[in-house]
Amino acid sequence: MATKSSSRASRLQKAAKTNSKRIHVTSRESGWAVKREGNKKASRLYSTQKSAISEARNLVKSGKASKVIIHDSKGKIRK
């Protein structure tokens, strides 16, 4: 059975090979990160989830991203 970290690394490698323009808003210790799918590092950190979501949606409006995926503070995708 694969560990969580190796399975996550595998998913990141697959996503990095695609032309995905999805943007994830994820929780960090120092705030909220806006991160393009497949990247290891966040594009930018924000102090609130609201401001991170706003910036991610602006990226979609400007055509630099296709979809925003918002995670809760525990890392699960919000519906």
ZADO-1210 file (C-alpha; in nm, 4 decimals, padded with zeros to 6 digits):
<atoms>
<atom x="00.0000" y="00.0000" z="00.0000" code="MET" pos="1"/>
<atom x="00.1364" y="00.3425" z="-00.0961" code="ALA" pos="2"/>
<atom x="00.1797" y="00.6048" z="00.1685" code="THR" pos="3"/>
<atom x="-00.0123" y="00.9297" z="00.1590" code="LYS" pos="4"/>
<atom x="00.2990" y="01.1308" z="00.0779" code="SER" pos="5"/>
<atom x="00.4014" y="00.9110" z="-00.2162" code="SER" pos="6"/>
<atom x="00.0468" y="00.9129" z="-00.3524" code="SER" pos="7"/>
<atom x="00.0342" y="01.2921" z="-00.3176" code="ARG" pos="8"/>
<atom x="00.3719" y="01.3278" z="-00.4904" code="ALA" pos="9"/>
<atom x="00.2456" y="01.1072" z="-00.7723" code="SER" pos="10"/>
<atom x="-00.0669" y="01.3210" z="-00.8161" code="ARG" pos="11"/>
<atom x="00.1433" y="01.6388" z="-00.8190" code="LEU" pos="12"/>
<atom x="00.3726" y="01.4952" z="-01.0849" code="GLN" pos="13"/>
<atom x="00.0756" y="01.3990" z="-01.3030" code="LYS" pos="14"/>
<atom x="-00.0826" y="01.7426" z="-01.2613" code="ALA" pos="15"/>
<atom x="00.2453" y="01.9149" z="-01.3455" code="ALA" pos="16"/>
<atom x="00.2549" y="01.7307" z="-01.6778" code="LYS" pos="17"/>
<atom x="-00.0883" y="01.8598" z="-01.7809" code="THR" pos="18"/>
<atom x="-00.1790" y="02.2035" z="-01.9049" code="ASN" pos="19"/>
<atom x="-00.4204" y="02.2483" z="-01.6170" code="SER" pos="20"/>
<atom x="-00.5023" y="02.6040" z="-01.5306" code="LYS" pos="21"/>
<atom x="-00.6876" y="02.5187" z="-01.2114" code="ARG" pos="22"/>
<atom x="-00.6065" y="02.7295" z="-00.9068" code="ILE" pos="23"/>
<atom x="-00.6259" y="02.5976" z="-00.5503" code="HIS" pos="24"/>
<atom x="-00.6884" y="02.8073" z="-00.2390" code="VAL" pos="25"/>
<atom x="-00.5360" y="02.6215" z="00.0547" code="THR" pos="26"/>
<atom x="-00.4698" y="02.6860" z="00.4220" code="SER" pos="27"/>
<atom x="-00.1167" y="02.7453" z="00.5474" code="ARG" pos="28"/>
<atom x="00.0220" y="02.8216" z="00.8922" code="GLU" pos="29"/>
<atom x="00.0836" y="03.1809" z="00.7871" code="SER" pos="30"/>
<atom x="-00.2482" y="03.2345" z="00.6061" code="GLY" pos="31"/>
<atom x="-00.4085" y="03.1234" z="00.2795" code="TRP" pos="32"/>
<atom x="-00.2217" y="03.0265" z="-00.0359" code="ALA" pos="33"/>
<atom x="-00.3201" y="03.0664" z="-00.3999" code="VAL" pos="34"/>
<atom x="-00.1456" y="02.7911" z="-00.5925" code="LYS" pos="35"/>
<atom x="-00.1621" y="02.6709" z="-00.9536" code="ARG" pos="36"/>
<atom x="-00.2305" y="02.2973" z="-00.9743" code="GLU" pos="37"/>
<atom x="00.0924" y="02.1018" z="-01.0089" code="GLY" pos="38"/>
<atom x="00.3158" y="02.3697" z="-00.8570" code="ASN" pos="39"/>
<atom x="00.4962" y="02.2909" z="-00.5346" code="LYS" pos="40"/>
<atom x="00.5051" y="02.6532" z="-00.4175" code="LYS" pos="41"/>
<atom x="00.2200" y="02.8977" z="-00.3757" code="ALA" pos="42"/>
<atom x="00.1928" y="03.1930" z="-00.6093" code="SER" pos="43"/>
<atom x="00.1094" y="03.4185" z="-00.3179" code="ARG" pos="44"/>
<atom x="-00.0032" y="03.4099" z="00.0462" code="LEU" pos="45"/>
<atom x="-00.2952" y="03.6066" z="00.1900" code="TYR" pos="46"/>
<atom x="-00.3969" y="03.6738" z="00.5483" code="SER" pos="47"/>
<atom x="-00.7617" y="03.5716" z="00.4926" code="THR" pos="48"/>
<atom x="-00.9353" y="03.3042" z="00.2894" code="GLN" pos="49"/>
<atom x="-01.1719" y="03.5674" z="00.1518" code="LYS" pos="50"/>
<atom x="-00.8884" y="03.7701" z="-00.0024" code="SER" pos="51"/>
<atom x="-00.7236" y="03.4546" z="-00.1446" code="ALA" pos="52"/>
<atom x="-01.0525" y="03.3466" z="-00.3059" code="ILE" pos="53"/>
<atom x="-01.1019" y="03.6944" z="-00.4483" code="SER" pos="54"/>
<atom x="-00.7570" y="03.6908" z="-00.6099" code="GLU" pos="55"/>
<atom x="-00.8088" y="03.3382" z="-00.7466" code="ALA" pos="56"/>
<atom x="-01.1405" y="03.4422" z="-00.9026" code="ARG" pos="57"/>
<atom x="-00.9706" y="03.7461" z="-01.0570" code="ASN" pos="58"/>
<atom x="-00.7222" y="03.5084" z="-01.2239" code="LEU" pos="59"/>
<atom x="-01.0154" y="03.3181" z="-01.3770" code="VAL" pos="60"/>
<atom x="-01.1796" y="03.6408" z="-01.4970" code="LYS" pos="61"/>
<atom x="-00.8553" y="03.7543" z="-01.6607" code="SER" pos="62"/>
<atom x="-00.8155" y="03.4190" z="-01.8391" code="GLY" pos="63"/>
<atom x="-00.5006" y="03.3166" z="-01.6493" code="LYS" pos="64"/>
<atom x="-00.6865" y="03.0300" z="-01.4797" code="ALA" pos="65"/>
<atom x="-00.9802" y="02.8078" z="-01.5694" code="SER" pos="66"/>
<atom x="-01.1269" y="02.7115" z="-01.2330" code="LYS" pos="67"/>
<atom x="-01.0905" y="02.7837" z="-00.8620" code="VAL" pos="68"/>
<atom x="-01.0835" y="02.4935" z="-00.6161" code="ILE" pos="69"/>
<atom x="-01.1288" y="02.6036" z="-00.2555" code="ILE" pos="70"/>
<atom x="-01.0071" y="02.3916" z="00.0350" code="HIS" pos="71"/>
<atom x="-01.1196" y="02.4279" z="00.3958" code="ASP" pos="72"/>
<atom x="-00.8753" y="02.4734" z="00.6829" code="SER" pos="73"/>
<atom x="-00.8317" y="02.0936" z="00.7101" code="LYS" pos="74"/>
<atom x="-00.7447" y="02.0565" z="00.3410" code="GLY" pos="75"/>
<atom x="-01.0726" y="01.9072" z="00.2187" code="LYS" pos="76"/>
<atom x="-01.2286" y="02.0529" z="-00.0940" code="ILE" pos="77"/>
<atom x="-01.5276" y="02.2734" z="-00.0174" code="ARG" pos="78"/>
<atom x="-01.8439" y="02.2150" z="-00.2170" code="LYS" pos="79"/>
</atoms>
